[in-house]
Amino acid sequence: MIFTTLRYFNEAARLSSIRKAGENMNVAPSSISRQIVVLENQFGTNLFDRSANGITLTHAGKLVHDFARRVLLDYDSLRADIDDLRGVGRTMIRIAAIESLAAGPPLVALQATRPRFPNASFRILTLTASDVEQAVKAGTCDLGVTLNPAPDPELRFVCEINETLVLAVSPSHSLAGRASITMTDLVDLDLAIHETGYGVRRLIDLAFRAHGFAVSPLLSSSSLHVLKSFAVEGLGGAIITRGAASGPALQGQLTLVPITEPMLDQGRITLIMRNDRRISRALRHYIEEVEKALHEGDERRTQETARGI
């Protein structure tokens, strides 16, 4: 069946290796190689350049790969809808999210979706902002929840919610009583910030550069939990999103100090998906629930800000 051939080809293209594709799909590499040759014979041209280091797509191969991804995504979506109508099978909804959002709206939406689609199952991957975009573009995830994604013709921004970066410090920190601070106040502060590649880090780097400062954190980490713990323990301040800090702030573990820098008010929590993919009924319902959870979270943060939290 053509779908089997396209799946073999797509996996080999994704991994740049026929052997790894065979291992992933539990199929003999020779079977995958034969199906690729079938495609190449049908199109009358090589789809891969082969070398001792693996395989790389030719220009024709890239065109076929784009087609294969679209067809396979649409087929899986259609199959999920038909299985849902028949009351059989399980629909897998795959979400890629940055750490600060992975346990929020995606889980709220999961809870709201299960009663309507009891056969649905979910997979949530925690990735950097750039990796979220790549996972959605590659089709390995159906939906992405990220911060400040770069414009991309392959992606559709389903909804966007404003987000602000703040300085999180322990209540005993010398800056905890300040109504606000400036970028200059941050220069000599022991700071904890995200590693390069995260949406939050992009904004921080831009803001520091705009003021002619170098970003020199005491601690950089890929873990939001580590950043918050750094601040809670009184080791310095962590620049994180207000949403990510609201839990510890409500519990009295952290004080959130606004930073008077417009660039740090330009955070956008964004729900993304591929432009060209078909959306199953279960996925459409889930997307609506994620949007609802994002808007409710935005309203809650607005109320917390008004109360000075």
N, C-alpha and C positions, 0 to 999 in steps of 0.2 A: 504494500500500500504506500502511496506517495507520502503519507504523513510519517510513516516509519523511516523512509529515506531522508525526509527533511529533518526529522529529530536526530538521526545519526549525524547528518551533516552539520546541524546547528551546534550539537555538543562538541564535535571535533573543532569547529571554528571557534567556539567559546573558549576552549581549553588549549587551542593551538597544538593539539596532540591527539592522534588517533588512538594511541595506547591508553591515555588517560580517559578519553571518551568511552572506550570499551570498559574500563574499570568502573567508571561512574554508572554506566548503564547495564553492567553485568552481561556484556556481550563480547564475543571474541573480536579483537581488533580487525581480524581479517574480514569479518562480516561488515563492519563499518567501512572498511576500505573498499569493499566491493560495491556498496551502495553509493559511495562518493564517485567511483568510476562510472556507475550507471548515470548519475547526474551529469558528469563531465561529458559522457558520450551523447547524452540528450541535447546538451547545449553546444557541443562541438568545440569546447575550449577547456583549458585547465582552470579549476576553481581554487586550487592551492598551489603554492610553490613549496616543494618538498626539499628538506635539507637534513643533515645529521642532527641539527638542533630542534627539529620539529617541522611544523607546517605553518605557513602564513597565507592569508587570503590574497588572491590576485584581485585586480579591479573587478573582473567579472564575478569572482567569488564574493566580494563585498555586496554586490547587487543581489546575488542569490541569498546571501545571509540576511540582509534586510527583509527580503520577501519571506524567507523561511520563518523568521521571528514573528512577523505579523500574522502569517497563516497559522502558526502553532498557537499563538496567544488567542486568536479568534476561535480556533477549533476547541481549545480547552474551555473557553468561556461558553461556547455553544453547548458543548458536552455537559458542562455543569448545569446549565439551564434545563436541558432535557432530562438529566438524572433527577433534578429537583422536581420536575413535573411528574416523573414516574415514581418519586418517593424512594429512590435507590441511590446508592453511592454517596460519597462525601465530597463536598466542595471545599477546596483549600484556598483560603485567602491569605496572601503573603504580603506582609507589611515591613518596610524598612523605615527605621526611625532613629533620630539622634537620641542620645541617652536621656537628655532632660525631658523628652516628650514620650519616650517609649512606654512608660508605665502610666501615662495620663490618658489622653483622648483615645488611643488605640484600644485600651482595656475597657474604657467606658463604652465604646462602640461595640466591642465584643459582647459585653453583657446585654446590650440592647438588641443585638442581632440574633442571638441564639434562639429566643422564643419563636421568631418568625422563620428562621432557617436552622432547624435542629440538626441537620446533617452537615452543617458547615463546621470546618475546623480552621484553626488560625496558626500562623507562624509569624512571629515578630523578631526581626533581626535588629540589633543595636549597632549602628555604623556611624562613621563620620559624615558630615554634611555632603562632601563630595562623593563618598561611596554610596550614600542614599541615592543620589542622582544617577550614578552609574548602574546601580541595581535595578532601578525602574527602567532606564533606557534599554538595558540588556534583556529585560523581561523576566529576570529572576525574582522580582517582586512586583506585585500588582499596583502597589500604592506606596508613596513615600511621605513621611512627615518630617520636615526639615526646617532649617533656618536660613533665610537669604540665599536661595538657590540662584545660580547664574541663569540668565535667559538662555533658552535652548529651543530650537525649532522642533525637536523631537518630544518636548515635554509640554504638558498642559498644566497650568496652575489652577487647580480646582477652587481653592479659596486661600485667602491671605489674612492673617491677624497680626496687628501691630504688637511688638514686644520691645521692652526696654532693658538695657543692661544697667546693673547697679553694682555698687561695692558692698559685698557682704562681709561684716566683721563681727566679732564677739561683742556682746553688750558691754564688756569691760574695756574695749579698745578705745584709744584716745580719740578716734574719729567718730565713735558711736553717737556722740551727742550733737554732731554737726547736722544742720538742716540740709546741706549739700556740700559737694566738694568739686574742685576743678581738675582738669588734666594735670596741671602743675603739681597739685597735691599728691598725685599718684607716682610721680617720677622717683621719689626717694623712699617710697613705701615698699615693704616686703609684700610682693604680689604673687598670687597664684592664678594662672589662667590656663585655658585649654591649649592643647597641642595645635600646631599648624595643621590645617585641613578641616577644622571645625568652623561652622558658620559664625559662631561667637568670636572666634579668633580673627576671622576676616575683618569684622567690624572694629575690634580692638586695634589691630595693626593699622588700619586706615586712620583711626582717630589719633593714634600716637604720631604717625607720620605727618598728618596734617598740622600738628603742633611742633614738628621738628624734633621729636623725642624718639629715642630708640626704645624698643620694647625689651626690657631686661627682667623677666620675672624670677623670683626666687624659686618658684616651683611651676613647672608646666606638666600637665597630666592629661591623659585621655579619659580619665575617670571623673565624672561629676561628683561622685561621692567623696573622692579624695580632696577635691577642691573645697567642698563644703566643710569637710572635717578640718582642713587646714585653717579655715576661718573660725570654726567653732572652738578649736583648741587655742585660739589666741595667737597663732603664729604669724598673722598678717591679715591682709584682705584678699578676697577672691572676687574677681569680676565675672559675674554670671548673670543669667537672665532673671528678671523678677519672678517669673513663673517657677523657675527651678529652685529659687530660694524661699518661696512663700511658705512651704511646710515648716522648715526649721524656724523661720521668723515668727510664725504663729505660735510655735511652742516656746518662744523666748530664747532659743539657742543662738539666733543671729539677729543682728540689726542691719537693716538695709539702708544704705546712704545713697541718695540720688547723685549722679554725676552730671554736672552742667555742661554737657557736650552733645550738641544736636546729632552728631553722627552715631552716638550710642543709643539714640531713640529711634533709629531706623531699622531695628530688627523686624523681620517679618516671618512669623511662623507660617509655613506654606505647605499645603497639601498638593502633591504632584502625582501625575500619572502620564503614561505615554499618550501622545496625541492620537495615534492611529489604532488603538486597541478597542476591541469590542468589550462591553462591560456586562457581566452576568447579572442576573437579578439579585443574587446574594451580595455581590460586590457593590452594586449600586446602592442597596439598602445600607451596607456597612459604611460607604462613603458619606451618605447623608447623616449617619449617626456620628461619624468623626467630625464632620462640619459642625454639627450641633454641639458636640462636646468642646470643640475649639472656641466657639462663640460664647458658650457658658463660662469657660475658663477665663476668657477675656473680660467678661462682665465681672467675674469674681475678683480678678486682679485690680480692676478699676475701683471697685468698692474698697478693697484693702488699701489701695493708695490713698483714697479719700479719708480713710480712718488713720492714716499715718503708719501703716504697717510696712 
